[in-house]
Structures are given as structure tokens and as C-alpha cells.
Amino acid sequence: MNAYAVGEWLVAVLFLVLSAISIIRGVRLLRQGHIVTPRQLSKIARALSRRGREVPSDVAEQLILAGRAASAWWRLGLGGGTGVIGLCTGAAIVLGGDPGPANSTFLVTLGGSALALYFGAAIGAFVGLSRMQRESRDIGVRPVQQPLRDYCSPLAIALPIVAFLTQVLLLFALLQQLAPSLDGGSVARAIALPGMWTVIATPAILFVPILATTIVTYRIGALSLLTIPQEIDARRRMDNAMRKVVIWQIVAIQILVTSVVGVTQYWILAIGAYLAYDYSPPYAAAMNGWYPIYLGYLVVMALTALALLILLRVGRLAKPGRPKQAGAGPAESIRAAE
């Protein structure tokens, strides 16, 4: 077994281990059911007191249950997505032939299966939000769509689009350098270079999560209101805060997947093509400076996704509106549920 095979197996096993950990934690949360312990109530009470908020115990209990549902299904979705990546990359190692610089099967599989992480997280987050106790609707009554600005930050919409367009522009710059006239013949010759097919495939792959996130965002706005023993304005504020958390979770994973797909493309273009053919498309285009720029962009995207997840964890991205006594923040509820 050569060094390439060892590295590929380590990646596949890492995804499988992360999948198992996430699924186990999600199942443990679901097995708690509707039981709320005094310790959990005390924990959320302390968290709220530090933020200058107080809520009745019955409201805190409902928020804990809501946070538990969100966290459990989010973890199950992440676990399912990472498990698919681990299984697909493992299958690529077994069936893809001898690993090495001339064999990009593993990298192609890793980049393509990264979409499973996005869809697993998006489905899990949406299911967790919809499984919270909500008002029932009469059959045949059309759901009322919440105004987008109430439950979704404009930045959450703009950030994935900016990330996508930036990547497209960087790839277009490479293609334009290889085919300055952009006519059919020169573009075809450029795409025929080793690894250049990814310049077409990568934007197509990354457009799918943007479309899916748009659909999920509007579906989130159509959910009925949480059933919490509070007046309707306070309930709406807390519910919208929960929806913001879910949307930011999806956006963070979407940006992370953008980085993963981009890294696999980087290796195919910059490393795999060079080692296999003694040159790479950017080298042929006299654009060696493209490598650090593109890699730097991918690192920024990965750090952005990590920062969003950390900010969500500490409850900085989604808070209920005023007044302060309206209720608990969703982040405190989720932490208490865990």
C-alpha cells in the first residue's frame, strides 16, 4: 500500500468516524423524548440570567424541547451526510484502481459526494425545525408565508452567492487565459487539458446548493408558529430566531462544501495534473500565481464556515427581538437540550 492509498483511507475513515459520532449523539438526544430534567431547567435559567433575561419554567421547558429537536436532527443529518462521503470515498479506493497522481477517482468522488454533506445537513436542520411543537393548520388552508426579512438575514442570502460568484470568476479567469478568444474551438481545446473539465463541473455542482437553500429558506418561512405559552408577538420573535439559526446552519455547511469542492479541484488542477503530465493548465497559461490566489480563497471560505458555526454555538447570529423578557435565545435552548 503506497502513501497515496494510506492518505485516501485516512480521509475515508475520518468521515466514517465523524458520521458515527454525530449519529450517536443525535440518537441520544432523540431518546430523551419530552423529558426535561431540573438540571436542564437550571442550566438554561443560569444562561438566561447572564443575559439579563427571565422566563417562566413552562416556557423554558418548551424551548429546551424545541432546541433538542433542532440539535438531534441536525446531528443526524450531518452524520448521514458525512457517512455517505466516507462510504463513497471508500468505494472509490477499492474500485478506482491503483491510487496515484494519474488517478483522480478518489478526488472526483470526494468533491462530488461533498454534496451529500450539504443535503444531509439541510434536510436534518429543516426536519428538526418542523418537528418542533407548532400550531396545527386546518386541512386545505394555505400556509401563511412569513416576510423573508423577519427570519432570514440578508447576509445569509448574499454570502453563499458571493462565494459562488468569486469562485466562478477565478475559474473564468483561468479559462479566458487559456482561450482568449472564447470561441468554440479554443474553449474545447482548453477544456481538453488535464483537469480542466472541473472548470465546467465545479460551478454546476455548487449551483445546486444555492438553488436548494433558496427553496428551503422559503419553506422555513411557511412553517406555522411555535406553540409556546407566550403572547403571539413574543412567540413570533422566538420562532424567527429559531428559523435564523437553522438558515445560518445550512449556509455555514454550504460554504464549507464550497471549500471542499474547491480544494478537490485545486488538487486535480495543481497537483494531480502536474504530477501526471509534468504540467498543469495554469502552468500552460503562465498563471502560476493563480494557485495561491485560489487556495487562499478556499482557505478563507473554510474559515468563514468555521466562524459561522462558532458564532451560532455561542448564540451571536440569531437572537429574539425586544423586549428582553420576551424569551430565551435559541442557542441557550439548544445547549440546554444537549
N, C-alpha and C positions, 0 to 999 in steps of 0.2 A: 504494500500500500504506500503510494508516494505522498509527498507533502500536500499536494492539491486535494487528494482524497481525504486525508485527515482533516484538513480545514473545512471541506464541504460537510463531512459527517458531524463535525463540531457544531456547525451552524444549524444543521437539521435537528440534532439532539437538543440544542439550546431552545429552539422553538417548541419542541415537544414537551420539554420540562416546564417552560413558561406556561404552555397550554394547560398542563396538568395542575399546576399551582393555581392558576386563575379559575379553572372549573371547580376545583375542590373548595376554594373559598366562596365561590358563588353558590354552590350546593349547600354549604354550611349556613349561609345566610338564609336561603330559602327554607331550610329545615327548621329555622327558628319560628316560622309561621307568624302568627299575630301576637306572640308573647313578647311583652315589654317588661323588662326587669326593673326593680327600683334603682339598680346600679346604672342602667342606661338612662333613666329619667334624671338621676342625679348628675350624670356626666353632661347631658345636654343643658341642664339648668346652670351648671358652672360655666359652660361655654357661652351661654347667653348672657349671664351676669357680667362676664368680662367685656361684653359688647354693649352693656347698658340696656339689655332687653329682658323682659319678663313675660312669660306666657303661662296660662293655666296648664295643669298637668294633663288634662284630656287633649288639649291642643298639641302639647309636646309629644304625647303618645302617638297621635295621628301623623305627626311629622316624622317621627322615628320610623314608623311603618312605611311611610312613603319613601324615605331615604333608604330603607332596607331593600325595598323592591327595586329601586333605581340601581343601587350598588350591586345587588345579586345578579340581575340580568345583564348589567354592563360587564361584569366579570365573566359571565357565561359566554357572552358574545365575543369578548376578547379571547377567551380560551378556545372557542370554536375556530376563530379566525387564525390564531397562531398555530393551532393543531393542523389545520389544512395546509399551512405553509410548511410545517415540519414533515407531513406525510408526502406532499408533492415534491419537496426537495430530496427527501429520502428515496422516493421512487426514481427521480431523475438521476441520482447517483448510481442506483442499481441498474437501471435500464439505459442510461445515457452513454455507455461505453467508457473507455479509459479517460479519466479526468486529466486535464492538462490545459495549456494555453490555447490549443487549437480547438478545444471542445467547450463551447459556451452553453451547453444544455443546462447545466446547473444554474448559471446566471440568468438565463432566459426564464427558467422555471421560477426562480426566486422573485424576479421582478414581476412576472405575471401573476403569481399566486399571492403577491402582496395585496392585491385587491380583496382577497378573502379576509384579511385583517380589517380592512375598512368596512366591508359589508357585515362582518360579524359584529364589529363594534356598533355600527349604525343600527342594525336590527336589534341588538341587545339593549342599547340605550332607549330606542323607541318603545320596545316591549316593556321595559321597566317603567317608563313614564306612563304608558297606557294601562299597566296593571295596578297603578295606584287607585285608591278608592275615589271614584268620580261619580258625579251626578248621572243618573240614568236618563236616557233620552226616549221619547215616545217613538214607536215604530213609524217610519215614513216621514219623520220630521228632519228636515235638512240641518246638519250641524252648522252652528254659527262660527264663522272664521274670525279669530282674534286679529286685530291690527298687527301687522308684522313688527312695527316699532315697539310694541308692548312686550314682546317675548324674545326678540332677536336683535342683538347689537349690529349696527351697520358694519362694524369692523369684522364680525364673524362672517358676513357675506363677502366683504371685499378681500379679506386676507387670502382665502384659497384661490380666488380669481387672479389676484396679483401674483401669487406664487406660480400659478399655471402659465400666465402670460409671460412672466420673466423667463421661465424655462423654455417656452416656445420661441421667444426672441433669441435666446442664446443658441438654440438649435438652428434657427433660421439663419443666424449669422454664419454658422459653420457651413450650412448648405449653400448659402449665397457665395461664400468664398470659393467653394469647390465648383459651383456652376454660376458664374457671374451673370450670364445672360438669362438664366432661369427658363430656358426653352426646354421642350420635352426631352430632346436628346441629351443635353448636358446634365439635366437633373437625373435622368435614368443612369448615366454613367457615374454620377456622384453617389447615387443610392446603391450602385453595384459594388462600391468599395467595401472592404470588410467592416462589418459592424454598423454601416450607415443606414441599414434598414430600421435601426432603432430611432432615427430622427423622425420617421413617419409613425412608427408604432407607439412611441412613448407619449406624444400628445393625445393620440386616440385613447390610450389606456387611461390617462389622467383626466380626460374629459368626462369619463363615466362617473367618477365620484362627485364631480361638480353637479352634474345633472341629478344624481341620486340625492345629494344633500339638499338641493332645491326642492325636490318633491317631498322629502322627509320634513323639511322645515315647515312647509305649508300644511302637511298632515298633522304636525305637532300643534299648529295653531287652531286646528279644527277639533281638538280634544275637548271634552266637556270639563267643567270646573271641578276642582278637588272638593271632596266632602270633608270639611274641617269645621268644627264648632266655632266659627268666627263670622262676623258680618261680611257681606259679599265683597266689598272693596278690599278688605284685608285678605280674604281668600284669594282674590284675583292677583293681588301683589305677590303672595307666596307661591301661587301656582305658576305665574310668569317667571319667577325666579328659578323654580324647578326646571321650567322649559329652557331657560337660558343656559343652565348647567348642561343639560343634555345636548343642546346645539353646540356649545363650546367643546364638549367631549368629542362629538363627531368631527368638528372642524380640526381639532388637535390631531386626531388619528388620520384625518385626510391629509394634513400637511406632512405628518410622519411618513405616510405611504408615498407621498410625492418625493420625499427624500430617499426612501428605499429604492423606488423605481429608478430615480436618477442615479443613485450610486451604482446599481447594476449596469445601467447604460454606460456610466463612466468607465467601469472596468472593462466592458466589452469594447468600447472605443479606444480607450487609452492604454490598457494593459493587454487584454486578450488579443486584439488585432495586431498590436505591435510585436508581441512575442511570437505570434503565429506567422506573420508575414513580413517581419522586420521593418514595418512602417505602420502608421495609423492614419486615418483620414485627416485629423488636424495637422499631422506632420506633413502630409502631402499638400495641404493647403497653406503651409507656412504659418500655422496658427498654434504653435506650441503654447503660447500664452493663454489659449482657450482653456487648457487643462486646469490651472489653478483658479481661474475665474469661476468655472463651472463647479469645481469641487468646493470652492468657498461658498458659493450659493447653496449647495446641497447641505453643507455644514450649518449654515445659518437657518435653513428650513428645519433641520433636525433639532437645533437648539430652541427654535421658536415653538415647535411642538412640545418639547420638554417643559419650557417655561409656561405654556398654557396649561398643561396638566398640573404643574406645581401650583399655579395661581388658583386653579379650580379646587385643588386639595385644601388650600388654606382659606377658601371662600372669598377670593378677591374679585372674581369676574361676574358673579351674579348675586345680587342682594335684593331683598324685598324693598319696596319703596317706603316712603314715610307714611305714617308716623312710626317712631321707633318701636312702640309697643305692639305693632301690627303682627309680629310673629318672628319665628326663628328663621335663620338663614338656612338654605338647603344644604350647605356644606356641613353645618353643625349637625343637621339631621342625619346625613349620610355617615358622618364619622361616629355618631352615637349608635347607629344601626350596626356598624361594623364591630 
